[in-house]
Amino acid sequence: MSEKPKAKSAAGETEFSHQVGEKAARKLKAQRHVTQTVWSGLGMMGLVGWSVAVPTLLGAALGVWLDRHYPGGHSWTLMLLAIGLGLGCFNAWHWVAKEGREIREQEENNNE
């Protein structure tokens, strides 16, 4: 088994040392990206949670008020709770889709 000598680049480094340098740079970049991802992920969970909880609670509160002041054959509380939940889920979906687009754009820009 004879090994071919590694080709030297213009700067005098071997192909192996060039590959090691690239891998080390990618590893450092990935470590920085994980830290950003953790914090942005926690922030996104908070944003999604509040974007669902606030409309749901507002719908329920308005429903309770309507049930007390305008009693009828149906429950305003349940109806507005469901509407608030639906609006909150739509709002959360909107934010998650927006963040996903931004993350993909950043990755595409970093790969270029």
BALOBA-1460 file (C-alpha; in Angstrom, 3 decimals):
// residues 112
<rec num="1" residu="m" x="0.000" y="0.000" z="0.000"/>
<rec num="2" residu="s" x="1.569" y="3.155" z="-1.110"/>
<rec num="3" residu="e" x="0.112" y="6.446" z="-0.039"/>
<rec num="4" residu="k" x="0.126" y="9.316" z="-2.419"/>
<rec num="5" residu="p" x="1.648" y="12.460" z="-1.032"/>
<rec num="6" residu="k" x="-0.926" y="15.091" z="-0.193"/>
<rec num="7" residu="a" x="-1.153" y="17.974" z="-2.617"/>
<rec num="8" residu="k" x="0.080" y="21.230" z="-1.217"/>
<rec num="9" residu="s" x="-1.928" y="24.405" z="-1.680"/>
<rec num="10" residu="a" x="-0.431" y="27.714" z="-2.663"/>
<rec num="11" residu="a" x="0.016" y="28.639" z="1.007"/>
<rec num="12" residu="g" x="1.949" y="25.420" z="1.660"/>
<rec num="13" residu="e" x="-0.695" y="23.602" z="3.723"/>
<rec num="14" residu="t" x="-1.701" y="20.045" z="2.993"/>
<rec num="15" residu="e" x="-5.192" y="19.064" z="1.880"/>
<rec num="16" residu="f" x="-5.689" y="17.318" z="5.215"/>
<rec num="17" residu="s" x="-4.892" y="20.409" z="7.264"/>
<rec num="18" residu="h" x="-7.198" y="22.445" z="5.016"/>
<rec num="19" residu="q" x="-10.059" y="19.982" z="5.654"/>
<rec num="20" residu="v" x="-9.385" y="20.037" z="9.404"/>
<rec num="21" residu="g" x="-9.468" y="23.836" z="9.378"/>
<rec num="22" residu="e" x="-12.797" y="23.866" z="7.495"/>
<rec num="23" residu="k" x="-14.336" y="21.327" z="9.899"/>
<rec num="24" residu="a" x="-13.160" y="23.317" z="12.923"/>
<rec num="25" residu="a" x="-14.663" y="26.505" z="11.486"/>
<rec num="26" residu="r" x="-17.978" y="24.726" z="10.815"/>
<rec num="27" residu="k" x="-17.979" y="23.303" z="14.348"/>
<rec num="28" residu="l" x="-17.422" y="26.728" z="15.920"/>
<rec num="29" residu="k" x="-20.160" y="28.219" z="13.747"/>
<rec num="30" residu="a" x="-22.542" y="25.406" z="14.726"/>
<rec num="31" residu="q" x="-21.811" y="25.952" z="18.425"/>
<rec num="32" residu="r" x="-22.616" y="29.667" z="18.113"/>
<rec num="33" residu="h" x="-25.757" y="28.834" z="16.116"/>
<rec num="34" residu="v" x="-26.980" y="26.393" z="18.808"/>
<rec num="35" residu="t" x="-26.827" y="29.134" z="21.440"/>
<rec num="36" residu="q" x="-28.808" y="31.475" z="19.198"/>
<rec num="37" residu="t" x="-31.259" y="28.697" z="18.363"/>
<rec num="38" residu="v" x="-31.886" y="27.848" z="22.022"/>
<rec num="39" residu="w" x="-32.715" y="31.427" z="22.945"/>
<rec num="40" residu="s" x="-34.738" y="32.082" z="19.826"/>
<rec num="41" residu="g" x="-36.569" y="28.795" z="20.403"/>
<rec num="42" residu="l" x="-37.462" y="29.781" z="23.965"/>
<rec num="43" residu="g" x="-38.588" y="33.177" z="22.752"/>
<rec num="44" residu="m" x="-40.691" y="31.581" z="20.029"/>
<rec num="45" residu="m" x="-42.353" y="29.249" z="22.569"/>
<rec num="46" residu="g" x="-43.282" y="32.273" z="24.660"/>
<rec num="47" residu="l" x="-44.575" y="34.150" z="21.639"/>
<rec num="48" residu="v" x="-46.629" y="31.173" z="20.464"/>
<rec num="49" residu="g" x="-48.014" y="30.580" z="23.949"/>
<rec num="50" residu="w" x="-49.086" y="34.169" z="24.440"/>
<rec num="51" residu="s" x="-50.470" y="34.473" z="20.921"/>
<rec num="52" residu="v" x="-52.810" y="31.546" z="21.685"/>
<rec num="53" residu="a" x="-53.575" y="32.330" z="25.343"/>
<rec num="54" residu="v" x="-54.459" y="36.016" z="25.006"/>
<rec num="55" residu="p" x="-57.211" y="35.722" z="22.349"/>
<rec num="56" residu="t" x="-58.601" y="32.627" z="24.085"/>
<rec num="57" residu="l" x="-58.832" y="34.371" z="27.462"/>
<rec num="58" residu="l" x="-60.233" y="37.553" z="25.928"/>
<rec num="59" residu="g" x="-62.896" y="35.525" z="24.122"/>
<rec num="60" residu="a" x="-63.803" y="33.703" z="27.323"/>
<rec num="61" residu="a" x="-63.959" y="36.952" z="29.329"/>
<rec num="62" residu="l" x="-66.172" y="38.622" z="26.737"/>
<rec num="63" residu="g" x="-68.351" y="35.509" z="26.656"/>
<rec num="64" residu="v" x="-68.791" y="35.526" z="30.431"/>
<rec num="65" residu="w" x="-69.746" y="39.200" z="30.328"/>
<rec num="66" residu="l" x="-72.264" y="38.595" z="27.521"/>
<rec num="67" residu="d" x="-73.747" y="35.574" z="29.345"/>
<rec num="68" residu="r" x="-74.282" y="37.674" z="32.480"/>
<rec num="69" residu="h" x="-75.789" y="40.674" z="30.694"/>
<rec num="70" residu="y" x="-77.636" y="38.931" z="27.841"/>
<rec num="71" residu="p" x="-78.604" y="35.425" z="28.957"/>
<rec num="72" residu="g" x="-79.972" y="33.219" z="26.209"/>
<rec num="73" residu="g" x="-80.353" y="29.690" z="24.986"/>
<rec num="74" residu="h" x="-76.708" y="29.317" z="23.975"/>
<rec num="75" residu="s" x="-73.434" y="29.937" z="25.765"/>
<rec num="76" residu="w" x="-71.539" y="32.985" z="24.593"/>
<rec num="77" residu="t" x="-68.611" y="31.869" z="26.753"/>
<rec num="78" residu="l" x="-68.102" y="28.579" z="24.928"/>
<rec num="79" residu="m" x="-68.627" y="30.114" z="21.504"/>
<rec num="80" residu="l" x="-66.220" y="33.007" z="22.047"/>
<rec num="81" residu="l" x="-63.733" y="30.737" z="23.797"/>
<rec num="82" residu="a" x="-63.631" y="28.526" z="20.695"/>
<rec num="83" residu="i" x="-63.379" y="31.554" z="18.375"/>
<rec num="84" residu="g" x="-60.556" y="33.020" z="20.485"/>
<rec num="85" residu="l" x="-58.746" y="29.700" z="20.452"/>
<rec num="86" residu="g" x="-59.088" y="29.465" z="16.673"/>
<rec num="87" residu="l" x="-57.796" y="33.014" z="16.192"/>
<rec num="88" residu="g" x="-54.933" y="32.339" z="18.594"/>
<rec num="89" residu="c" x="-53.912" y="29.170" z="16.749"/>
<rec num="90" residu="f" x="-54.036" y="31.008" z="13.417"/>
<rec num="91" residu="n" x="-51.902" y="33.789" z="14.906"/>
<rec num="92" residu="a" x="-49.372" y="31.267" z="16.273"/>
<rec num="93" residu="w" x="-49.221" y="29.497" z="12.910"/>
<rec num="94" residu="h" x="-48.538" y="32.845" z="11.238"/>
<rec num="95" residu="w" x="-45.606" y="33.621" z="13.576"/>
<rec num="96" residu="v" x="-44.093" y="30.130" z="13.290"/>
<rec num="97" residu="a" x="-44.338" y="30.219" z="9.479"/>
<rec num="98" residu="k" x="-42.709" y="33.665" z="9.422"/>
<rec num="99" residu="e" x="-39.836" y="32.497" z="11.643"/>
<rec num="100" residu="g" x="-39.397" y="29.387" z="9.502"/>
<rec num="101" residu="r" x="-39.087" y="31.507" z="6.359"/>
<rec num="102" residu="e" x="-36.527" y="33.765" z="8.039"/>
<rec num="103" residu="i" x="-34.466" y="30.790" z="9.232"/>
<rec num="104" residu="r" x="-34.453" y="29.240" z="5.747"/>
<rec num="105" residu="e" x="-33.411" y="32.575" z="4.211"/>
<rec num="106" residu="q" x="-30.553" y="32.911" z="6.713"/>
<rec num="107" residu="e" x="-29.360" y="29.368" z="5.973"/>
<rec num="108" residu="e" x="-29.484" y="30.010" z="2.231"/>
<rec num="109" residu="n" x="-27.528" y="33.262" z="2.664"/>
<rec num="110" residu="n" x="-24.933" y="31.505" z="4.866"/>
<rec num="111" residu="n" x="-24.491" y="28.686" z="2.348"/>
<rec num="112" residu="e" x="-23.736" y="31.096" z="-0.491"/>
